[in-house]
Amino acid sequence: MSSPLDALGAAFYDVCHRRRDVRGEFTGAPVAEDVLRRVLSAAHAAPSVGMSQPWDFVLVRDPGTRGRFRDHVLAEREVFASELEGERAETFSRIKVEGILESTLGVVVTYDPGRGSPAVLGRHAIADAGLYSVCLAIQNLWLAATAEDLGVGWVSFYREPFLRELLGIPEAVRPVAWLCLGPVTHLEEVPDLERHGWRGRRPLEAVLHEERYTDAATRSTASAERSMSSEVVEKLETETRR
């Protein structure tokens, strides 16, 4: 028996589903300093392997720096576009991949694998656990920003060495994400890639496994067998009742 959600729980699920990867809806309006601190504090509160907190946040407001990064991103967009043909190329031509100049600021999130070393509790068997921790901080930031009615856009069309040099990031530190952040006119009901027909959302059932991993074909067959078994049982029960 399910229990009803309280207002706080309902608000959390609403934020999860309302969150969008924003590109073209930024207004460029200022973000209040206390709001920005709340969002960054939420990111900094994320769980991390061995309590290493291997992230740093670089706030980028300078128009010149953002302009240079945008030029690099657009060049990389053309590289990707050149690899596409036909319908994929036409669809991609309509998709905006960044809001670097339109947003209020950029938040670059980095990963320092040396944080907490040499003995990072919990990372000895899974080297990428620190990187996963950074991604949790990014998700916290994203959800907090959404709760504050701000938009966030993760820019991924860049080369790490370029961004490292642009912001003076040490060689041992990895730039994981450039996040465009700021007030927006609205958040789209449907994510951009779905709206433009690039790719549709998969249902939960397509990625859900019970006990062991099984491929889609196996799950489909098992589902059909369960359905068939149910039909057989129902038929036998019907005949028995006659």
ZIHU-V280333 format. One record per backbone hydrogen bond with DSSP energy under -1.0 kcal/mol. CO is the residue of the C=O (numbers start at 0). NH is the residue of the N-H. Records with the same first field share a line. If there is no record, write none. Layout:
CO=NH / NH
This chain:
5=9
6=10
7=11
8=12
9=13
10=14
11=15
12=16
13=17
14=18
19=21
24=184
31=35
32=36
33=37
34=38
35=39
36=40
37=41
38=42
39=43
42=45
47=50
48=51
53=111
55=109
57=107
59=105
61=65
62=66
63=67
64=68
65=69
66=70
67=71
68=72
69=73
70=74
71=75
72=76
73=77
74=78
75=79
76=80
77=81
79=82
80=83
84=87
85=89
86=90
87=91
88=92
90=93
91=94
98=102
104=180
105=59
106=178
107=57
108=175 / 176
110=173
111=114
113=116
119=122
125=128
127=131
128=132
129=133
130=134
131=135
132=136
133=137
134=138
135=139
136=140
137=141
138=142
139=143
140=144
141=145
142=146
143=147
144=149
145=148
150=181
151=21
152=179
155=157
158=162
159=163
160=164
161=165
162=166
163=168
169=172
173=110
176=108
177=154
178=106
179=152
180=103 / 104
181=150
182=26
190=194
191=195
192=197 / 198
202=205
203=206
209=211
214=218
215=219
216=220
217=221
218=222
219=223
220=224
221=225
222=226
223=227
224=228
225=229
226=230
227=231
228=232
229=233
230=234
231=235
232=236
233=237
234=238
235=239
236=240
